[in-house]
Amino acid sequence: MKKRKTLADVASAAGVSKMTASRALRGDKDVSQANVDKVKRAAREIGYYGNHLAASLSSKRTDLIGVVVPSLSNIVFPQVMWGVTDALKGTALQPVFGVTDYDPEVEYQTVRNMLSWRPAGLILTGLDQPEDTRLLLRDAGVPVVQIMDSDGDPVDACVGFSHTRAGHDIATALIGAGRRRFGYVGRNLDKDLRAGKRKQGFREALCRHGLEFIDTMDGAQMQQGDIRDPAVVCGRRMTAELLARAPDLDCIYFSNDDLAFGGLCHCLAEGMDVPGRVALAGFNGLGLIEGFPGKIATSRTARREIGEAAARIILDAVETPEAGEARRQIFTPTISLGDLAETEEVVG
């Protein structure tokens, strides 16, 4: 077995001292760019990868940033992760990702394991963690950024938007477009608490106009195996059932665009005019919906920008701990009514 390359090997190959090589690889600002380039080139040429565990024992932290997301089944959270990765390019910090599938116990174990690695910071989704998870976060001793929500109390920093307002605003826009008979399709609302907030905001807007959901499908009526089907499949099946029960609906609000796209597939297969016969509205602003007839209404969220902002908060805290960086950054989703905006007939 070949011996692992050491920092001394890098320094020798680069023609610098061991201390200069160490500082160059850490990204210290007082090392000249010429020496940084030489050291990094030498490390690549000889196959040096360092010992971050030893470094963490001396510095009391690693250069890892833990990022905890609930799902990778749609493009939303990969885009958040893309933003985090972009913000950390050219730095010594490296993101490490964990996926919870909206399970609070999995989230607790993921956070616990990540904190045991002595990360430089932690990014996780939402503000509604159980108390045992929040205790870990409060005692973490590193910057913690909770993302994709602002309806609640962050443990430390927060980058996101109000889901309650997002639901309220798109309901108001749909009512303004003449829709009056609303249905709802969602799933996993017992775990996806942010979707529940959007539904509540939507309902509050309806109530202000003397309206209410005519009928809803929240996944509770489905078989357990069906709930595990892809969102598009569930959206198509649930839309079919909802319209069979309430055929005079003129608008259906979905908990996300994936479900709404499934609803669009059902309507197109049945020859229904979307949005003339029934308007469909989702959440997230996915590119998936752009190329189809009957383009659905949606709320577009700044997913990549939220990831970038969260990573920068941690980066700033690591590089300049005394800096007074923003600890709460709020984004506002933008509403697109899709083809409904071009519909001349107002449904009364």
N, C-alpha and C positions, 0 to 999 in steps of 0.2 A: 504494500500500500504506500502510495506516495505521500510525502509529508506536506501538510497544508502550508500554503504560503503565508508569511508573516508580514507585519508592518515594516520590519527591518528589510525584508526583500523588496518591498515597494520603494522604500527610501533609497536603497542601493541602485535599483533600476532607474529611478528618476534623477539620481545624482543630488539628492537633498538630504538634510538631516532627518532622523526619525521623528523628531518633534514637528518639523515643517510638514512632513508627510501626514502625520496625524491631524494637524490643524487644517491642512488642505482638504482632507477627506471629510472632516466635520463641517466644512464650509465656513470656517472663521473668516471674517471680513478683512483681517489685517494680513492675510497671505496674498501675495501678488497673483494676478490672474495667470501669469506665465507659469508660476510654480504650481498653481491649481491644475492647469492643463497638463503639465508634465506628470504630476502625481497620478491624476486620473487615467491618463494614457498608460502609464506604467502598470497601474493596478489592473487595467483591462488586459494588457498584453501578457501578464504573468498569471492571470486568473485569481487575483486576490479578492476575497469577499468579506474579510473582517470578522470580528467577534462582537456582535452587538450585545450579547448577554454580559460579557465582561465589562463593556462600556456602560451598560445600565447599572451594574453594581457600583461603579465608581461615581456616576453622575446621578444616580437614583431615578433615572428614567431612560427609556429607549427612544428611538426616533420614529416610533410607530404611532399612528393615529387610528384609533378604533372607530369604525363607522358601522352602525347597527341599523338595518332597514327591515321592514316587515315582509317584503316580497320582491321577487325578480320576474314575476309572471307577466308584467307589462312593462312598457318603456319608461314609466314614471321614475322609478327608483334607480335604474341604470343611468338615467340622465342626471339625477342628483349625484351619483357616484362619479360620473364623468366630470361634473363641475368641481367636485372635491379634488379629483386627480389633476385637473388642469391648474387649479390654484396652487398645488404643491410642486408642480414641475420646476426643476432647477433648485429645489431646496433639499435639505437632508431628510426631510420628513416623508414617511411612506404610509399610505393608507392601507388598512387591513379591514376587510368587510365581513360582517356576519348577518345572516338572514334568519328571522324569527317566525315567519309564517303567521304573524299576528298572534302568537301565543305568548302571554305574559310570562309564563314559567321559562320558556326558551329564551325570552329576552333577558330575564334575570340571570340565568346561567351564562348567557353570552357576555353580558356586561361584567359579571363577576370574573369570568375567565380573562376577558380583555384587560381589566384593571390589574390582574395578577401579573401581566406582562410589563407593568410600569409604563404605560403609554404616555406620550407627550400631551395627549388630549383625547376627548371622546365626543363623537357626534352620534346622536340617536334620534329616532323619529317620534314626534308627538310629545305631548305634555301630560299624558294621563297614565303614567306608569304607577303600579301599585306601590305602597309605602315601603316595602322591603327593597325594591329597586331604587326608589328615590333616596333611601338611606345610603345605599352604595354610592350614588352619584354625589350626594352632599358631602360625603367623607372621602371622595376620590383624591383630593389634593391636586387635581389637574383641571385645566379648562374643560368645561362640559357645555356643549351646544346642542340644544334640542331644536329640531327643524320641522318644517312643513305644518306648523300650527302656531297660533298665537292666542287661542282661547283657553287661557289657564295661567298658572304660575310656574315659570321656569325655575329649575334648580339653580342655574347660573345664567348662561346666555341663551338667546332665543332668536331664530331666524325663520320666518314663516309668514303665514297669513291666517285670517279668520275664516274658518270653514262655515261658521254660522252666518257670517255676512255673505260668503260666496253663495250659499243656498238662497239666502234672502234676495240677493241682487238679481240672480238669474230668474227667480220666480217673478220678481217685479217686472223684468224685461219681457217675459213671456205673457204676463197679464197685459202689459202695454201693447203687445202684438195681437191682442184679441182673444187669447186662449182662456177658457173658463172651466173646462171639465178635465181635471187633472188626475192622473194615476201615478203610481210610484213603483219602481222595481229596484230592489237592492238585495244584497246577500252578505252574510257574515257580519251583520251589524252589531252582534254581541261582542265581536273582537275588533272590528274596524270602527273605533269610536269616532274618528274624524268624519266618516261617512254619515254616522248618526247625527253629528252636529250639523252637517249640510242639510239633511232631511228636516231637522228641527227648524233651521233658518228658513227653509223653503216654506214649511207649514206656517210659520209666523207671518210671512208675507201674504200667504193665502188668507189667513184669518183677518189681516188688516183690510182685505178687500171683500170680506164676507164670504170667502170660499173655503173649501176643505178638499182633501183628497177624496175622490169618489171611491177608489179602491186601491189597495196596495198589495205588492208581492215582496216579502222581505227574506225569502229563502226558508223561512220556518215551515212553510207548507210543502217543501220539497223533500224527497227521500235523501238520506244522508249521502248515498253514493252520488246522487245527482249534484249535490252541492260541491263536490270535489271536481266536477267537470270543468273544462276551461270556461272562462267568463263569457266568451262569445256564445258558446253552446247554451249556457244557463240563461243568458239574456234572450236568446231566441225562444227558448222553451217557455220562459216566464212571461214574455210579452204575448205569446200565443194564448196562454191561459188567462192573462189579465184581460185581453181584448175579448176573449170568449165570455168572460163574466161581465165585462162592462164595455160593450161594443160602441157606445156613443162617446167614449173619451176623445177629446181633441188634442191632448198633450200628455206625454208620459215623461216623467223625470226619472233618470237612472242614477244610481250611486256613482257610476264612472262611465267613461267612454267605451270601455270594452263591452260592458253589458248593453249599452246603447247601440253599439254596432251590431250585436246579436239581434236586438230589436229591429234594427233597420233591415237585416237579412230576412227576418220573418215577414215584415211588411212588403218588401220587394217581391218575395216569393208568392205572396197572396195577392199581388197586383194592387196594393194600397198606395194611394198618392201621399207621399211624404214630402213636404209637410201639409199639403192641402187637406187631406183627410185626417191625418193625425201628425202632430209635431213631436219630435223626439229630442230630448235634451240630456246631455251627460255632464261629465266633469273631467278635466285635465287638459283638453285641447290636444289630443293625439293626432299625429299626421295621418293615421290610419283612415280617418273619416273624410279626408279632403277629396279623394278621387272618386267618390261614389255619388250617384244621384240621390236627391233627398238629403243633402248634407245636414247633419244634426246640429242643433245648438249646443254650445258648450262653454265652460269657463276655462280659459287658458291660464296655466300657472307657470311661474318662472322657476322651473325645477333646477335647471343647470345653474342659474344665478344664485339660487338658495344654497346649493352645494358649494359654490365658490365662496360665497360670503361666510358660510360656517367655517370652512377651512382657513380663511384669512383671519378670522377671530382667533383661532388657535395658533396660527403662525405668528400673529402679532404678539400674542401672550408669551410665546416661547422666545421670540427674538427681542422684544422690548417689554418686559413684564410691567414696567412702570407706566406704559402708554395707556391712555384712557380710551380704548377702542369702544365702539358702539356695542352694547351688550344686548340690545333688542332691535332687530331690523325687521320691519313689516313690509311685505309686498302685497299688492292688490291684484287679484286675478282679473283678467279682461274678458268681457263677454262677447261671444260671437253667436248671432242667431242663425247662422248658416243660411240655408235656402229660405227659411222663414222670413228673413229680412226682405226678400224679394217677392213674397207672396202678397198680391194686391187685395185679395178677399180677406176681410176681417171676420173671423168666426165669432158670432155672438152667443 
